[in-house]
């Protein structure tokens, strides 16, 4: 190591690196550089050919993205995961990196709203056919598979209705047909389910949500079990510029430090809050996989090993106007279309994530004007109950 402590800069422009020493920073440094200098043409070739580790241009990768991907890889039991600029960028990279005109993809009929829009409206423009099926029924998947089917995209626990997929059955049918299984694990997280351990081919996350946990980054993650698929997904993401910000990666990596602690506390709060909602006469339905009255509770218990998560949904006994009054009566509760924050957030899928669907389409999913999704945070649960008492009183 060169001792540069007594070197004097000869210019104000570049050329003088940070002083190094025998000690190291405890905090991960942020590397905002867009470009990286190589020592020679030979070394640049070595980097592009995979014979040397290095960086050239931030769209192709940067140190903060690499570190974040490695940590999520550790959680998911993956290798070679890729960080993207958003969760939907990760979904798009997985689909468009691996499918092309003439191919067919099957999606769960209960997906995140933008994933459903991608299926309903966007993929057809690229010649990719789509079919939606009930992933609680593996035989429905079997019936939908065609010779040109290349992938099924699903969530373990659906957003926002919290239905639980028959993962073992779906994966078995897909494997029999040679169809890739891509799992959006945002809701469940590796604390509840690790898709690769069960035979899935692709794992996707909106890192924005529970993994980062503070509503201050926009990031996604995608990993594939097949290195050839990894390369195709990476090439598409680089070509189309689905680049993550180094600063966002730095914040998300810091958020991961407390992820297990946050998950435990929020999950405990969600279970208690769900039980409280079940006692309220103005709440027509409570959806939480940990409750025995959830339609998929037995499956959730077997699949998730008791880790039911921080997400719950309720249906109030009222129309859109009643729903609006409830929101207005809780000014301290963040009414926001997100999830996974340290603070509890309330969202209204009919007016946010699923507003692009027709009323009939929402009704088919069980999403009424009185439907709310709640991402439970780590606050004192009695404070949350007091907020919702005020909200329900306004209906």
DRENDO-1510 file (C-alpha; in Angstrom, 1 decimal, always signed):
<recs>
REC; n; res; u; v; w
REC; 1; UNK; +0.0; +0.0; +0.0 .
REC; 2; UNK; +1.4; +3.4; -1.0 .
REC; 3; UNK; +1.7; +5.9; +1.9 .
REC; 4; UNK; +0.2; +9.1; +0.5 .
REC; 5; UNK; -0.2; +11.0; +3.7 .
REC; 6; UNK; +2.5; +13.6; +2.7 .
REC; 7; UNK; +1.6; +13.7; -1.0 .
REC; 8; UNK; +0.6; +17.2; -2.1 .
REC; 9; UNK; -2.1; +17.5; -4.8 .
REC; 10; UNK; -0.8; +19.0; -8.0 .
REC; 11; UNK; -4.3; +19.8; -9.3 .
REC; 12; UNK; -7.8; +20.4; -7.9 .
REC; 13; UNK; -9.2; +18.0; -10.6 .
REC; 14; UNK; -9.2; +14.3; -9.7 .
REC; 15; UNK; -5.9; +12.4; -9.5 .
REC; 16; UNK; -5.6; +12.4; -5.7 .
REC; 17; UNK; -7.4; +9.4; -4.1 .
REC; 18; UNK; -8.5; +9.3; -0.5 .
REC; 19; UNK; -5.8; +8.7; +2.0 .
REC; 20; UNK; -5.6; +5.0; +3.1 .
REC; 21; UNK; -4.3; +3.6; +6.3 .
REC; 22; UNK; -4.1; +0.6; +8.5 .
REC; 23; UNK; -7.5; +1.2; +9.9 .
REC; 24; UNK; -10.8; +0.9; +8.1 .
REC; 25; UNK; -14.2; +2.6; +8.1 .
REC; 26; UNK; -16.8; +0.9; +10.2 .
REC; 27; UNK; -19.6; +2.2; +8.0 .
REC; 28; UNK; -20.0; +1.0; +4.4 .
REC; 29; UNK; -18.8; +3.8; +2.2 .
REC; 30; UNK; -20.9; +5.2; -0.6 .
REC; 31; UNK; -19.4; +5.0; -4.0 .
REC; 32; UNK; -21.2; +7.5; -6.3 .
REC; 33; UNK; -18.8; +7.3; -9.2 .
REC; 34; UNK; -20.5; +6.6; -12.5 .
REC; 35; UNK; -17.3; +5.6; -14.2 .
REC; 36; UNK; -14.2; +3.6; -13.1 .
REC; 37; UNK; -10.7; +3.8; -14.4 .
REC; 38; UNK; -8.8; +0.6; -15.4 .
REC; 39; UNK; -5.0; +0.4; -15.2 .
REC; 40; UNK; -4.7; -0.9; -18.8 .
REC; 41; UNK; -6.5; -2.2; -21.9 .
REC; 42; UNK; -5.6; -5.8; -20.9 .
REC; 43; UNK; -7.2; -5.3; -17.5 .
REC; 44; UNK; -10.3; -3.8; -19.0 .
REC; 45; UNK; -10.6; -6.9; -21.2 .
REC; 46; UNK; -10.1; -9.1; -18.1 .
REC; 47; UNK; -13.0; -7.4; -16.3 .
REC; 48; UNK; -15.4; -7.7; -19.2 .
REC; 49; UNK; -14.4; -11.4; -19.7 .
REC; 50; UNK; -14.9; -12.2; -16.0 .
REC; 51; UNK; -11.2; -12.9; -15.3 .
REC; 52; UNK; -10.9; -9.9; -12.9 .
REC; 53; UNK; -13.3; -8.3; -10.5 .
REC; 54; UNK; -13.9; -4.6; -11.2 .
REC; 55; UNK; -16.2; -2.0; -12.5 .
REC; 56; UNK; -16.4; +0.1; -15.6 .
REC; 57; UNK; -19.7; +2.0; -15.8 .
REC; 58; UNK; -22.3; +2.3; -13.1 .
REC; 59; UNK; -25.1; +1.0; -15.4 .
REC; 60; UNK; -23.3; -2.3; -15.5 .
REC; 61; UNK; -22.8; -2.4; -11.7 .
REC; 62; UNK; -21.2; -0.6; -8.8 .
REC; 63; UNK; -19.9; -1.6; -5.4 .
REC; 64; UNK; -22.9; -0.6; -3.3 .
REC; 65; UNK; -25.2; -2.6; -5.6 .
REC; 66; UNK; -22.9; -5.6; -5.4 .
REC; 67; UNK; -22.8; -5.5; -1.6 .
REC; 68; UNK; -26.6; -5.2; -1.3 .
REC; 69; UNK; -27.2; -8.0; -3.8 .
REC; 70; UNK; -24.7; -10.3; -1.9 .
REC; 71; UNK; -26.6; -9.7; +1.4 .
REC; 72; UNK; -30.0; -10.5; -0.1 .
REC; 73; UNK; -28.4; -13.5; -1.8 .
REC; 74; UNK; -27.4; -14.7; +1.6 .
REC; 75; UNK; -31.0; -14.3; +2.9 .
REC; 76; UNK; -32.5; -16.1; -0.1 .
REC; 77; UNK; -29.8; -18.8; -0.6 .
REC; 78; UNK; -29.1; -17.4; -4.0 .
REC; 79; UNK; -26.0; -16.5; -6.0 .
REC; 80; UNK; -25.5; -13.7; -8.5 .
REC; 81; UNK; -28.5; -11.6; -7.6 .
REC; 82; UNK; -29.0; -8.3; -9.4 .
REC; 83; UNK; -30.2; -5.0; -7.9 .
REC; 84; UNK; -32.5; -2.9; -10.1 .
REC; 85; UNK; -34.0; +0.6; -9.8 .
REC; 86; UNK; -37.4; -0.7; -8.5 .
REC; 87; UNK; -39.3; -3.8; -7.8 .
REC; 88; UNK; -41.2; -3.5; -11.1 .
REC; 89; UNK; -37.8; -3.1; -12.8 .
REC; 90; UNK; -36.9; -6.5; -11.3 .
REC; 91; UNK; -40.2; -8.0; -12.5 .
REC; 92; UNK; -39.7; -6.5; -16.0 .
REC; 93; UNK; -36.1; -7.7; -16.2 .
REC; 94; UNK; -37.0; -11.3; -15.3 .
REC; 95; UNK; -39.8; -11.4; -17.9 .
REC; 96; UNK; -38.3; -9.4; -20.8 .
REC; 97; UNK; -34.9; -10.9; -20.2 .
REC; 98; UNK; -36.1; -14.4; -20.7 .
REC; 99; UNK; -39.2; -14.2; -22.9 .
REC; 100; UNK; -39.8; -13.0; -26.4 .
REC; 101; UNK; -42.4; -12.6; -29.1 .
REC; 102; UNK; -44.4; -15.9; -29.4 .
REC; 103; UNK; -43.8; -16.9; -25.8 .
REC; 104; UNK; -46.5; -17.4; -23.2 .
REC; 105; UNK; -46.5; -16.4; -19.5 .
REC; 106; UNK; -48.9; -17.5; -16.8 .
REC; 107; UNK; -49.6; -15.1; -13.9 .
REC; 108; UNK; -51.4; -15.5; -10.7 .
REC; 109; UNK; -54.8; -13.9; -10.8 .
REC; 110; UNK; -54.0; -12.1; -7.6 .
REC; 111; UNK; -50.8; -10.1; -8.1 .
REC; 112; UNK; -49.6; -6.6; -7.3 .
REC; 113; UNK; -51.6; -4.2; -9.3 .
REC; 114; UNK; -48.8; -3.0; -11.6 .
REC; 115; UNK; -47.8; -6.6; -12.3 .
REC; 116; UNK; -51.4; -7.3; -13.3 .
REC; 117; UNK; -51.3; -4.2; -15.6 .
REC; 118; UNK; -48.1; -5.6; -17.1 .
REC; 119; UNK; -49.9; -8.8; -17.8 .
REC; 120; UNK; -53.1; -7.3; -19.0 .
REC; 121; UNK; -51.8; -4.4; -21.2 .
REC; 122; UNK; -48.1; -4.3; -21.8 .
REC; 123; UNK; -46.8; -7.7; -22.7 .
REC; 124; UNK; -49.1; -8.1; -25.6 .
REC; 125; UNK; -47.4; -5.2; -27.3 .
REC; 126; UNK; -44.3; -7.3; -27.4 .
REC; 127; UNK; -45.9; -10.4; -28.7 .
REC; 128; UNK; -46.0; -12.2; -25.3 .
REC; 129; UNK; -49.3; -13.9; -24.5 .
REC; 130; UNK; -50.6; -14.0; -21.0 .
REC; 131; UNK; -53.0; -16.1; -18.9 .
REC; 132; UNK; -54.0; -15.6; -15.3 .
REC; 133; UNK; -54.9; -18.5; -13.1 .
REC; 134; UNK; -55.8; -19.3; -9.5 .
REC; 135; UNK; -52.4; -20.4; -7.9 .
REC; 136; UNK; -54.3; -22.1; -5.1 .
REC; 137; UNK; -55.2; -24.7; -7.7 .
REC; 138; UNK; -52.3; -26.5; -9.4 .
REC; 139; UNK; -54.7; -28.2; -11.9 .
REC; 140; UNK; -55.7; -24.7; -13.1 .
REC; 141; UNK; -52.0; -24.1; -13.9 .
REC; 142; UNK; -51.8; -27.5; -15.7 .
REC; 143; UNK; -54.8; -26.6; -17.8 .
REC; 144; UNK; -53.3; -23.3; -18.8 .
REC; 145; UNK; -49.8; -24.5; -19.9 .
REC; 146; UNK; -49.1; -24.4; -23.6 .
REC; 147; UNK; -46.2; -25.7; -25.6 .
REC; 148; UNK; -44.9; -22.1; -25.7 .
REC; 149; UNK; -45.3; -21.4; -22.0 .
REC; 150; UNK; -42.0; -20.2; -20.6 .
REC; 151; UNK; -42.8; -18.8; -17.1 .
REC; 152; UNK; -45.3; -18.5; -14.3 .
REC; 153; UNK; -45.2; -15.4; -12.1 .
REC; 154; UNK; -46.8; -15.6; -8.6 .
REC; 155; UNK; -46.6; -14.3; -5.1 .
REC; 156; UNK; -46.5; -16.7; -2.1 .
REC; 157; UNK; -49.0; -14.5; -0.3 .
REC; 158; UNK; -50.9; -12.3; -2.7 .
REC; 159; UNK; -51.1; -8.5; -2.6 .
REC; 160; UNK; -53.5; -7.2; -1.2 .
REC; 161; UNK; -55.9; -10.1; -0.6 .
REC; 162; UNK; -53.4; -12.3; +1.2 .
REC; 163; UNK; -54.4; -15.5; -0.4 .
REC; 164; UNK; -51.7; -18.2; +0.0 .
REC; 165; UNK; -50.5; -20.1; -3.1 .
REC; 166; UNK; -50.2; -23.8; -3.2 .
REC; 167; UNK; -46.5; -23.5; -3.8 .
REC; 168; UNK; -45.6; -27.2; -3.7 .
REC; 169; UNK; -48.3; -28.1; -6.1 .
REC; 170; UNK; -47.5; -25.2; -8.5 .
REC; 171; UNK; -43.8; -25.9; -8.5 .
REC; 172; UNK; -44.4; -29.6; -9.1 .
REC; 173; UNK; -46.7; -29.0; -12.1 .
REC; 174; UNK; -44.3; -26.3; -13.6 .
REC; 175; UNK; -41.3; -28.6; -13.2 .
REC; 176; UNK; -43.2; -31.4; -15.0 .
REC; 177; UNK; -43.8; -29.1; -17.9 .
REC; 178; UNK; -40.4; -27.5; -17.9 .
REC; 179; UNK; -41.8; -24.0; -17.1 .
REC; 180; UNK; -39.8; -21.5; -15.0 .
REC; 181; UNK; -41.3; -20.5; -11.7 .
REC; 182; UNK; -40.7; -16.8; -10.8 .
REC; 183; UNK; -41.7; -15.9; -7.2 .
REC; 184; UNK; -42.2; -12.3; -6.1 .
REC; 185; UNK; -41.2; -12.8; -2.4 .
REC; 186; UNK; -41.8; -9.1; -1.3 .
REC; 187; UNK; -44.7; -9.8; +1.0 .
REC; 188; UNK; -43.4; -13.0; +2.5 .
REC; 189; UNK; -39.6; -12.2; +2.7 .
REC; 190; UNK; -37.0; -14.9; +3.3 .
REC; 191; UNK; -38.1; -14.8; +7.0 .
REC; 192; UNK; -41.2; -16.7; +6.0 .
REC; 193; UNK; -40.3; -18.5; +2.8 .
REC; 194; UNK; -37.2; -19.1; +0.6 .
REC; 195; UNK; -38.4; -20.0; -2.9 .
REC; 196; UNK; -35.1; -21.5; -4.1 .
REC; 197; UNK; -35.3; -24.1; -1.2 .
REC; 198; UNK; -38.5; -25.3; -2.7 .
REC; 199; UNK; -37.5; -25.5; -6.3 .
REC; 200; UNK; -38.4; -22.1; -7.7 .
REC; 201; UNK; -36.2; -20.8; -10.6 .
REC; 202; UNK; -36.4; -17.0; -10.0 .
REC; 203; UNK; -36.8; -14.8; -6.9 .
REC; 204; UNK; -37.9; -11.2; -7.1 .
REC; 205; UNK; -38.2; -8.5; -4.4 .
REC; 206; UNK; -39.2; -4.9; -4.2 .
REC; 207; UNK; -36.4; -4.0; -1.9 .
REC; 208; UNK; -38.2; -0.7; -1.3 .
REC; 209; UNK; -40.5; -2.5; +1.0 .
REC; 210; UNK; -39.7; -4.7; +4.0 .
REC; 211; UNK; -36.0; -5.4; +3.3 .
REC; 212; UNK; -35.0; -1.7; +3.3 .
REC; 213; UNK; -37.8; -0.8; +5.6 .
REC; 214; UNK; -37.8; +3.0; +5.8 .
REC; 215; UNK; -39.6; +4.3; +2.7 .
REC; 216; UNK; -36.6; +6.2; +1.5 .
REC; 217; UNK; -35.3; +4.0; -1.3 .
REC; 218; UNK; -36.7; +2.7; -4.6 .
REC; 219; UNK; -35.0; -0.6; -5.5 .
REC; 220; UNK; -35.6; -4.1; -6.7 .
REC; 221; UNK; -33.8; -7.5; -6.7 .
REC; 222; UNK; -33.9; -10.5; -9.0 .
REC; 223; UNK; -32.0; -13.7; -8.9 .
REC; 224; UNK; -32.1; -16.9; -11.0 .
REC; 225; UNK; -31.0; -20.4; -10.2 .
REC; 226; UNK; -29.7; -21.0; -13.7 .
REC; 227; UNK; -26.5; -18.9; -14.5 .
REC; 228; UNK; -27.6; -18.7; -18.1 .
REC; 229; UNK; -30.9; -17.0; -17.0 .
REC; 230; UNK; -28.9; -14.7; -14.7 .
REC; 231; UNK; -26.9; -13.5; -17.6 .
REC; 232; UNK; -29.9; -12.9; -19.8 .
REC; 233; UNK; -31.7; -10.9; -17.0 .
REC; 234; UNK; -28.5; -8.9; -16.3 .
REC; 235; UNK; -28.0; -8.1; -20.0 .
REC; 236; UNK; -31.6; -6.8; -20.4 .
REC; 237; UNK; -31.3; -4.7; -17.2 .
REC; 238; UNK; -28.1; -3.1; -18.3 .
REC; 239; UNK; -29.3; -2.5; -21.9 .
REC; 240; UNK; -32.5; -0.8; -20.8 .
REC; 241; UNK; -30.9; +1.1; -17.9 .
REC; 242; UNK; -32.7; -0.4; -14.9 .
REC; 243; UNK; -29.9; +1.0; -12.8 .
REC; 244; UNK; -30.0; +1.4; -9.0 .
REC; 245; UNK; -28.7; +4.5; -7.3 .
REC; 246; UNK; -25.6; +3.9; -5.1 .
REC; 247; UNK; -27.1; +6.1; -2.4 .
REC; 248; UNK; -30.3; +4.0; -2.4 .
REC; 249; UNK; -28.3; +0.8; -2.3 .
REC; 250; UNK; -26.3; +2.2; +0.7 .
REC; 251; UNK; -29.5; +3.1; +2.6 .
REC; 252; UNK; -31.0; -0.3; +1.8 .
REC; 253; UNK; -27.9; -2.2; +3.0 .
REC; 254; UNK; -28.1; -0.2; +6.2 .
REC; 255; UNK; -31.8; -1.0; +6.5 .
REC; 256; UNK; -31.0; -4.7; +6.3 .
REC; 257; UNK; -29.0; -4.5; +9.5 .
REC; 258; UNK; -32.3; -4.4; +11.5 .
REC; 259; UNK; -34.5; -6.4; +9.1 .
REC; 260; UNK; -35.0; -9.5; +11.3 .
REC; 261; UNK; -35.7; -7.3; +14.4 .
REC; 262; UNK; -38.2; -5.2; +12.5 .
REC; 263; UNK; -39.9; -8.2; +11.0 .
REC; 264; UNK; -40.4; -9.9; +14.4 .
REC; 265; UNK; -41.9; -6.8; +16.0 .
REC; 266; UNK; -44.2; -5.9; +13.1 .
REC; 267; UNK; -45.4; -9.5; +12.8 .
REC; 268; UNK; -46.3; -9.6; +16.5 .
REC; 269; UNK; -48.2; -6.3; +16.1 .
REC; 270; UNK; -50.0; -7.5; +13.1 .
REC; 271; UNK; -51.2; -10.7; +14.8 .
REC; 272; UNK; -52.6; -8.7; +17.7 .
REC; 273; UNK; -54.2; -6.0; +15.5 .
REC; 274; UNK; -55.9; -8.7; +13.4 .
REC; 275; UNK; -57.4; -10.2; +16.4 .
REC; 276; UNK; -58.6; -6.8; +17.6 .
REC; 277; UNK; -60.2; -6.1; +14.2 .
REC; 278; UNK; -62.1; -9.4; +14.4 .
REC; 279; UNK; -64.0; -8.1; +17.5 .
REC; 280; UNK; -65.1; -4.8; +15.8 .
REC; 281; UNK; -68.7; -4.8; +14.5 .
REC; 282; UNK; -67.9; -2.3; +11.7 .
REC; 283; UNK; -65.3; -4.6; +10.2 .
REC; 284; UNK; -66.9; -7.1; +7.9 .
REC; 285; UNK; -63.9; -9.2; +7.2 .
REC; 286; UNK; -60.3; -9.6; +8.5 .
REC; 287; UNK; -57.6; -11.2; +6.3 .
REC; 288; UNK; -54.5; -12.4; +8.1 .
REC; 289; UNK; -52.9; -15.8; +7.3 .
REC; 290; UNK; -52.1; -16.4; +11.0 .
REC; 291; UNK; -55.8; -16.5; +11.9 .
REC; 292; UNK; -57.7; -19.8; +11.8 .
REC; 293; UNK; -60.6; -18.0; +10.0 .
REC; 294; UNK; -58.3; -17.2; +7.0 .
REC; 295; UNK; -59.4; -19.3; +4.0 .
REC; 296; UNK; -55.8; -20.5; +3.5 .
REC; 297; UNK; -54.7; -20.8; +7.1 .
REC; 298; UNK; -53.9; -24.5; +7.0 .
REC; 299; UNK; -51.7; -24.0; +3.9 .
REC; 300; UNK; -50.1; -20.9; +5.4 .
REC; 301; UNK; -49.3; -22.8; +8.6 .
REC; 302; UNK; -47.6; -25.6; +6.6 .
REC; 303; UNK; -45.8; -23.3; +4.2 .
REC; 304; UNK; -44.7; -20.4; +6.4 .
REC; 305; UNK; -43.7; -22.3; +9.5 .
REC; 306; UNK; -45.6; -19.8; +11.7 .
REC; 307; UNK; -44.1; -16.7; +10.1 .
REC; 308; UNK; -47.3; -15.0; +8.9 .
REC; 309; UNK; -45.8; -11.5; +8.4 .
REC; 310; UNK; -46.8; -7.9; +9.0 .
REC; 311; UNK; -49.5; -7.5; +6.4 .
REC; 312; UNK; -53.2; -7.7; +6.9 .
REC; 313; UNK; -56.3; -6.5; +5.1 .
REC; 314; UNK; -59.7; -5.6; +6.3 .
REC; 315; UNK; -63.1; -4.9; +4.7 .
REC; 316; UNK; -65.2; -2.4; +6.5 .
REC; 317; UNK; -69.0; -2.4; +6.5 .
REC; 318; UNK; -69.4; +0.6; +4.3 .
REC; 319; UNK; -69.0; +2.2; +0.9 .
REC; 320; UNK; -66.4; +4.5; -0.7 .
REC; 321; UNK; -67.7; +7.5; +1.3 .
REC; 322; UNK; -67.4; +5.6; +4.6 .
REC; 323; UNK; -63.9; +4.5; +3.6 .
REC; 324; UNK; -62.9; +8.1; +3.0 .
REC; 325; UNK; -64.3; +9.2; +6.4 .
REC; 326; UNK; -62.3; +6.5; +8.1 .
REC; 327; UNK; -59.1; +7.8; +6.5 .
REC; 328; UNK; -59.8; +11.4; +7.4 .
REC; 329; UNK; -60.4; +10.4; +11.0 .
REC; 330; UNK; -56.9; +9.1; +11.3 .
REC; 331; UNK; -54.6; +12.0; +10.4 .
REC; 332; UNK; -51.6; +10.5; +12.2 .
REC; 333; UNK; -51.8; +7.2; +10.3 .
REC; 334; UNK; -49.9; +7.4; +7.0 .
REC; 335; UNK; -52.4; +6.9; +4.2 .
REC; 336; UNK; -49.9; +5.8; +1.5 .
REC; 337; UNK; -49.6; +3.2; -1.2 .
REC; 338; UNK; -46.6; +1.4; +0.2 .
REC; 339; UNK; -45.7; -1.3; +2.7 .
REC; 340; UNK; -42.9; -2.5; +4.8 .
REC; 341; UNK; -42.1; +0.8; +6.5 .
REC; 342; UNK; -41.1; +0.9; +10.2 .
REC; 343; UNK; -44.3; +2.9; +10.6 .
REC; 344; UNK; -47.7; +1.5; +9.9 .
REC; 345; UNK; -49.2; +2.5; +6.6 .
REC; 346; UNK; -52.8; +2.3; +5.4 .
REC; 347; UNK; -53.6; +1.9; +1.7 .
REC; 348; UNK; -56.8; +1.6; -0.3 .
REC; 349; UNK; -56.3; -0.7; -3.3 .
REC; 350; UNK; -59.4; +0.4; -5.2 .
REC; 351; UNK; -57.9; +3.9; -5.4 .
REC; 352; UNK; -54.2; +3.0; -5.7 .
REC; 353; UNK; -52.6; -0.3; -6.7 .
REC; 354; UNK; -55.8; -1.7; -8.3 .
REC; 355; UNK; -57.4; +1.5; -9.7 .
REC; 356; UNK; -56.4; +0.4; -13.2 .
REC; 357; UNK; -58.8; -2.6; -13.0 .
REC; 358; UNK; -62.5; -2.3; -13.8 .
REC; 359; UNK; -64.9; -2.4; -10.9 .
REC; 360; UNK; -65.9; -5.9; -12.0 .
REC; 361; UNK; -62.2; -6.9; -12.1 .
REC; 362; UNK; -61.7; -5.7; -8.6 .
REC; 363; UNK; -64.9; -7.4; -7.4 .
REC; 364; UNK; -63.7; -10.7; -8.9 .
REC; 365; UNK; -60.6; -10.4; -6.6 .
REC; 366; UNK; -62.8; -9.6; -3.6 .
REC; 367; UNK; -61.7; -5.9; -3.5 .
REC; 368; UNK; -64.6; -3.7; -2.5 .
REC; 369; UNK; -64.7; +0.1; -1.9 .
REC; 370; UNK; -64.4; -0.7; +1.8 .
REC; 371; UNK; -61.2; -2.8; +1.3 .
REC; 372; UNK; -58.0; -1.6; +3.1 .
REC; 373; UNK; -54.6; -3.1; +3.2 .
REC; 374; UNK; -52.5; -2.4; +6.3 .
REC; 375; UNK; -48.7; -2.7; +6.5 .
REC; 376; UNK; -48.2; -2.9; +10.3 .
REC; 377; UNK; -45.1; -1.3; +11.7 .
REC; 378; UNK; -43.1; -1.4; +14.9 .
REC; 379; UNK; -45.0; +1.2; +16.9 .
REC; 380; UNK; -46.7; +0.5; +20.2 .
REC; 381; UNK; -49.7; -1.6; +19.2 .
REC; 382; UNK; -52.0; +0.1; +21.6 .
REC; 383; UNK; -51.4; +3.4; +19.8 .
REC; 384; UNK; -52.4; +1.7; +16.5 .
REC; 385; UNK; -55.6; +0.3; +18.1 .
REC; 386; UNK; -56.5; +3.8; +19.3 .
REC; 387; UNK; -56.0; +5.2; +15.8 .
REC; 388; UNK; -58.3; +2.6; +14.2 .
REC; 389; UNK; -60.9; +3.0; +17.0 .
REC; 390; UNK; -61.1; +6.7; +15.9 .
REC; 391; UNK; -61.3; +5.7; +12.2 .
REC; 392; UNK; -64.0; +3.1; +12.6 .
REC; 393; UNK; -66.0; +5.4; +14.8 .
REC; 394; UNK; -66.2; +7.8; +11.8 .
REC; 395; UNK; -67.8; +5.3; +9.4 .
</recs>
